[in-house]
Amino acid sequence: MSKLPFVGTHAAAVDDKGRLSIPAEFRNALPADDGKLHVVLTVGSSDFINVFSVDYFDAIYAPAENETANFALDDAIDRDMVLLSEATVRPIDGQGRVTIPQTLLRQANIARDVIFFGRQKFFTIWNAEAYKARLERLTITKSDAWNMLTDKNKKG
């Protein structure tokens, strides 16, 4: 059975307790672990938080750790300090909500309004204004985007 992709955008708001309701479409694409849903939250490169299933997050890191003792290299330590020191694994509660740590909310400049943005194998949670501003700055056409994707597939 193939996994559902994370696609589309959804608007939402962080509540006063730092909780955020994950859209049902995205929750349905997450694999359950012993009947429970968990996600890995990490800092993004700008005004967003990355959200990965545990399996996909592990798959991202597996190639980087394949070689014996790679984990001990200074570059690997630096990478992990940047990406993992503030990462967290969080459960999704029975109402479909996840609690976002304040440190991640601050780094992504998220106070209340957010946009969930599906990126096929994972999704991101954006500061709503930053998402809209980036969308307005886009210079590629839909045709360009499809060409970028098919060119990448030809090389890989």
Secondary structure, DSSP 8 states (H G I E B T S, - for coil): -----B-SEEEEE--TTSEEE--HHHHTTS--BTTB-EEEEEE-SSSEEEEEEHHHHHHHHTGGG-STTGGGSHHHHHHHHHHHTT-EEEE--TTSEEE--HHHHHHTT-SSEEEEEE-BSSEEEEEHHHHHHHHHH----HHHHHHHHHHHHHH-
